[in-house]
Amino acid sequence: MQRLEISDLITAVDPHSGRRLPVRRSEVVARLRAGGDRRAAGIVAGLPVDGDGVFDPRAVDRLLIGVHTELQRLSEELRMGERLVQVLGPLFTAIRAAGGRSGPYRLVDVGCGLGYLIRWLAATGALGADVELVGVDLDAALVGEAGRLAAAEGLDCRFVHGNAFALPKTATVFVSTGVLHHFRGPALGRFFQAQAASPADAFCHFDIAANRLAPLGAWIYHRARMRHPLGRHDGVVSARRAHSDETLLRAAGTAGIRPLLYEPGGTANPFCTTLRPVIGVRPQLEAPFRSALGRDARRLVGPEHLAPATR
């Protein structure tokens, strides 16, 4: 039976209004027990509730901000900002060269959490001054903290509470990290279809690769870096829920988008290879993107390169 992440269950938001919805602890505990995850049920049973058994929103917000702060340290250790730029730098070079639109360009981070990657990009200026940096999340507490941190750091970027695909100004490129495995079944296809239906030129979504090393790497890293049991639990479960290459390429290959996986290169940290992006580009951008990547273009894998047994 598919294991569930606690963080997906203890908060709920109306996707249209962004309004927070009440969540009863007993219902979450029952759902986790029904899925055979008694450890997770025990963690949730210890979270504070009000007199009606509804999770205390302020306590949940504090908990999730704390867990995401620890996740930021993990992103720093895995050098996620630099790894993202390895792909995004050539991608924006291709977009500029294609000449279909002029700047400013807009990068939108879907499910940005505390906005580490947007803040890192703003602090380093790695993508150039003509790229606007926007982080979007449905969790008001997380995106509020991201905005506070950006202001304290004096960074030129912004954070929005809402739906990343319903912004007044659309993205040139959509990105995310650790988001794809949260979408199950038809929802994964709808996620990619929303981007294909927008005017965006491309997307680049980093997530966990479905290989044998991923759960072990997740267990080691989250055991060492995460202090709260929720963070440790969800980190391992997320690795076990990773989508296969076939699933990602099939879902990402919607009308008008060329889906590609980017295999990570050699690294001193072998667990970095458990994270890699699925990329989607408009067909006219594939050639200039490969040209901008140079020798690294050989790391791109399309649906036609999958082994026959997995196609």
C-alpha positions as CSV (number, residue, x, y, z in Angstrom):
1,M,0.0,0.0,0.0
2,Q,1.2,3.5,-0.9
3,R,2.7,5.3,2.1
4,L,1.6,8.9,2.8
5,E,3.6,11.9,3.9
6,I,2.4,13.5,7.1
7,S,2.9,17.0,5.8
8,D,0.4,16.4,3.0
9,L,-2.3,15.4,5.5
10,I,-2.1,17.9,8.4
11,T,-2.9,21.0,6.3
12,A,-5.6,21.6,3.7
13,V,-6.2,24.6,1.5
14,D,-9.0,25.5,-0.9
15,P,-7.1,25.5,-4.3
16,H,-9.3,28.3,-5.7
17,S,-9.5,30.7,-2.8
18,G,-6.3,29.7,-0.9
19,R,-8.4,29.7,2.3
20,R,-7.1,27.3,5.0
21,L,-9.4,24.4,5.8
22,P,-9.8,22.7,9.2
23,V,-8.2,19.2,9.5
24,R,-9.2,16.8,12.3
25,R,-6.4,14.8,13.9
26,S,-8.5,11.7,14.4
27,E,-9.2,11.5,10.6
28,V,-5.6,11.8,9.7
29,V,-4.6,9.2,12.3
30,A,-7.3,6.8,11.0
31,R,-6.1,7.2,7.5
32,L,-2.5,6.5,8.4
33,R,-3.4,3.4,10.4
34,A,-5.6,2.2,7.5
35,G,-2.5,2.5,5.3
36,G,-0.5,0.4,7.7
37,D,1.8,3.2,8.9
38,R,1.5,3.1,12.6
39,R,4.6,5.1,13.2
40,A,3.3,8.0,11.3
41,A,-0.1,7.7,13.1
42,G,1.8,7.9,16.4
43,I,3.6,11.0,15.3
44,V,0.4,12.7,14.3
45,A,-1.4,11.6,17.5
46,G,1.1,13.8,19.4
47,L,0.4,17.0,17.5
48,P,-1.7,19.7,19.3
49,V,-5.4,20.2,18.5
50,D,-8.2,22.5,19.8
51,G,-11.2,21.5,21.7
52,D,-12.9,20.1,18.6
53,G,-10.0,17.9,17.7
54,V,-8.8,20.2,14.8
55,F,-5.1,20.7,14.4
56,D,-3.9,24.0,16.0
57,P,-2.9,26.0,12.8
58,R,-0.3,28.0,14.6
59,A,1.4,24.9,16.0
60,V,1.3,23.2,12.5
61,D,2.8,26.4,10.9
62,R,5.6,26.5,13.4
63,L,6.3,22.8,12.8
64,L,6.3,23.0,9.0
65,I,8.5,26.1,9.0
66,G,11.0,24.3,11.3
67,V,11.0,21.2,9.0
68,H,11.5,23.3,5.9
69,T,14.3,25.2,7.6
70,E,16.1,21.8,8.1
71,L,15.3,21.0,4.4
72,Q,17.0,24.2,3.4
73,R,20.2,23.0,5.1
74,L,19.9,19.7,3.1
75,S,19.5,21.8,-0.2
76,E,22.6,23.7,0.7
77,E,24.6,20.6,1.3
78,L,23.4,19.1,-2.0
79,R,24.2,22.4,-3.7
80,M,20.8,22.5,-5.3
81,G,21.2,26.1,-6.4
82,E,24.3,25.3,-8.5
83,R,22.7,22.1,-9.9
84,L,19.6,24.1,-11.0
85,V,21.7,26.7,-12.7
86,Q,23.6,24.0,-14.7
87,V,20.3,23.4,-16.5
88,L,18.6,26.8,-16.2
89,G,21.6,28.8,-17.4
90,P,21.7,27.0,-20.8
91,L,17.9,27.0,-20.9
92,F,17.6,30.8,-20.6
93,T,20.5,31.1,-23.1
94,A,18.4,29.1,-25.6
95,I,15.3,31.2,-24.9
96,R,17.2,34.4,-25.5
97,A,18.8,33.0,-28.7
98,A,15.5,31.8,-30.1
99,G,14.2,35.3,-30.1
100,G,10.6,34.5,-29.6
101,R,10.2,36.9,-26.8
102,S,12.3,39.7,-25.2
103,G,13.1,40.1,-21.5
104,P,12.4,40.5,-18.8
105,Y,11.9,36.8,-18.4
106,R,10.2,35.2,-15.4
107,L,11.2,32.2,-13.4
108,V,8.4,30.8,-11.2
109,D,9.2,28.3,-8.5
110,V,6.1,26.1,-7.9
111,G,5.6,25.0,-4.3
112,C,8.6,27.1,-3.2
113,G,8.3,26.5,0.5
114,L,10.7,28.9,2.3
115,G,12.0,30.0,-1.1
116,Y,15.6,28.8,-0.7
117,L,16.3,28.4,-4.4
118,I,14.7,31.7,-5.4
119,R,16.6,33.5,-2.7
120,W,19.8,31.7,-3.7
121,L,19.3,32.8,-7.3
122,A,18.6,36.3,-6.2
123,A,21.7,36.5,-4.0
124,T,24.0,35.1,-6.7
125,G,22.5,36.7,-9.8
126,A,23.3,33.5,-11.6
127,L,20.6,33.8,-14.2
128,G,21.2,37.4,-15.1
129,A,19.5,40.7,-14.4
130,D,16.8,40.1,-17.0
131,V,15.2,37.2,-15.1
132,E,12.5,38.0,-12.6
133,L,12.4,35.5,-9.7
134,V,9.0,34.6,-8.2
135,G,8.2,31.9,-5.6
136,V,4.6,30.6,-5.2
137,D,3.1,28.3,-2.6
138,L,-0.4,27.4,-1.4
139,D,0.9,27.4,2.2
140,A,0.5,31.0,3.5
141,A,2.8,30.4,6.5
142,L,5.7,29.1,4.4
143,V,5.5,31.7,1.7
144,G,5.1,34.4,4.3
145,E,8.3,33.3,5.9
146,A,10.0,33.2,2.5
147,G,9.1,36.8,2.0
148,R,10.3,37.8,5.4
149,L,13.7,36.1,4.8
150,A,14.1,37.7,1.4
151,A,13.4,41.2,2.9
152,A,15.8,40.6,5.7
153,E,18.5,39.5,3.2
154,G,17.7,42.5,0.9
155,L,17.0,40.3,-2.1
156,D,15.3,41.3,-5.4
157,C,12.7,38.6,-5.6
158,R,9.1,38.1,-4.5
159,F,6.9,35.4,-3.0
160,V,3.2,34.9,-3.7
161,H,0.5,32.9,-1.8
162,G,-1.6,31.2,-4.4
163,N,-1.7,29.0,-7.5
164,A,1.4,29.2,-9.6
165,F,-0.6,28.6,-12.8
166,A,-3.0,31.5,-12.1
167,L,-0.7,34.4,-11.7
168,P,-1.5,37.7,-13.5
169,K,1.9,37.4,-15.3
170,T,2.8,34.0,-16.6
171,A,6.1,32.3,-16.2
172,T,8.7,32.0,-18.9
173,V,10.1,28.9,-17.1
174,F,8.4,26.9,-14.3
175,V,10.7,25.1,-11.8
176,S,10.2,23.1,-8.6
177,T,12.2,20.8,-6.3
178,G,10.8,17.9,-4.5
179,V,7.2,18.5,-5.7
180,L,6.5,16.0,-8.4
181,H,6.2,12.9,-6.2
182,H,3.3,14.6,-4.3
183,F,1.2,14.4,-7.5
184,R,-0.4,10.9,-7.9
185,G,-2.3,9.3,-10.8
186,P,-4.0,11.8,-13.1
187,A,-2.9,14.7,-11.0
188,L,0.6,14.4,-12.3
189,G,-0.6,14.7,-15.9
190,R,-2.7,17.7,-15.0
191,F,0.3,19.4,-13.4
192,F,2.2,19.2,-16.7
193,Q,-0.8,20.0,-18.8
194,A,-1.3,23.3,-16.9
195,Q,2.2,24.3,-17.9
196,A,1.8,23.2,-21.5
197,A,-1.4,25.2,-21.8
198,S,0.3,28.3,-20.5
199,P,2.6,30.6,-22.6
200,A,5.6,29.3,-20.8
201,D,8.6,28.2,-22.9
202,A,9.8,25.5,-20.6
203,F,9.8,23.8,-17.2
204,C,12.5,22.1,-15.1
205,H,11.4,20.1,-12.1
206,F,13.9,18.4,-9.8
207,D,12.8,15.4,-7.9
208,I,14.0,12.1,-6.5
209,A,15.0,9.4,-9.0
210,A,13.2,6.1,-8.5
211,N,16.3,3.9,-7.8
212,R,17.5,1.6,-5.0
213,L,19.8,4.2,-3.6
214,A,17.2,6.9,-3.0
215,P,15.5,5.5,0.1
216,L,18.8,4.7,1.7
217,G,20.1,8.1,0.9
218,A,17.0,9.7,2.2
219,W,17.1,7.7,5.4
220,I,20.8,8.7,6.1
221,Y,20.4,12.3,5.3
222,H,17.1,12.9,7.1
223,R,18.2,10.9,10.1
224,A,21.3,13.0,10.3
225,R,19.8,16.4,9.5
226,M,16.1,16.3,10.6
227,R,15.3,16.7,14.3
228,H,11.5,16.3,14.3
229,P,10.2,12.8,13.6
230,L,7.8,14.2,11.0
231,G,10.7,15.4,8.8
232,R,12.5,12.1,9.2
233,H,9.4,10.1,8.3
234,D,8.4,12.2,5.3
235,G,11.9,12.3,3.9
236,V,12.1,8.5,3.5
237,V,8.5,8.2,2.3
238,S,9.1,10.8,-0.4
239,A,12.0,8.7,-1.8
240,R,9.7,5.6,-1.8
241,R,7.0,7.5,-3.7
242,A,9.4,8.7,-6.5
243,H,8.0,8.3,-10.0
244,S,9.7,6.1,-12.5
245,D,11.4,7.7,-15.6
246,E,8.7,6.2,-17.8
247,T,5.9,7.8,-15.7
248,L,7.6,11.2,-15.7
249,L,8.3,11.3,-19.4
250,R,4.9,10.1,-20.3
251,A,3.2,12.6,-18.1
252,A,5.5,15.5,-19.1
253,G,5.1,14.8,-22.8
254,T,1.8,16.8,-23.3
255,A,0.9,18.5,-26.5
256,G,3.5,21.1,-27.6
257,I,6.2,20.0,-25.1
258,R,9.3,17.9,-25.7
259,P,10.0,15.9,-22.4
260,L,13.6,15.2,-21.4
261,L,15.4,13.8,-18.4
262,Y,18.8,15.2,-17.4
263,E,21.1,12.6,-15.9
264,P,23.4,14.0,-13.3
265,G,27.1,14.0,-13.9
266,G,29.9,12.8,-11.7
267,T,29.9,14.3,-8.2
268,A,31.8,13.8,-5.0
269,N,28.6,13.1,-3.2
270,P,27.0,9.9,-4.7
271,F,23.6,10.7,-3.1
272,C,23.3,13.7,-5.4
273,T,22.6,11.3,-8.2
274,T,19.3,10.4,-6.6
275,L,18.0,13.9,-7.6
276,R,17.6,14.9,-11.2
277,P,15.3,17.1,-13.3
278,V,12.6,16.3,-15.8
279,I,12.7,19.1,-18.4
280,G,10.1,20.2,-20.9
281,V,10.8,22.6,-23.8
282,R,8.8,23.9,-26.7
283,P,10.0,21.9,-29.8
284,Q,11.7,24.9,-31.3
285,L,13.9,25.3,-28.2
286,E,15.4,21.8,-28.1
287,A,18.1,22.5,-30.7
288,P,19.3,25.8,-29.1
289,F,19.1,24.2,-25.7
290,R,21.3,21.3,-26.7
291,S,23.7,23.7,-28.3
292,A,23.9,25.8,-25.1
293,L,24.5,22.7,-23.0
294,G,27.5,21.8,-25.1
295,R,29.0,18.5,-24.1
296,D,26.4,18.1,-21.3
297,A,23.7,17.7,-23.9
298,R,24.6,14.0,-23.9
299,R,23.0,13.8,-20.5
300,L,19.6,14.5,-22.0
301,V,17.4,11.4,-22.2
302,G,14.1,11.4,-24.2
303,P,11.3,8.8,-24.2
304,E,12.9,7.1,-27.2
305,H,16.0,6.3,-25.1
306,L,14.1,4.3,-22.5
307,A,14.9,0.6,-22.4
308,P,12.3,-1.5,-24.3
309,A,11.2,-3.3,-21.1
310,T,10.1,0.0,-19.5
311,R,8.4,1.7,-22.5
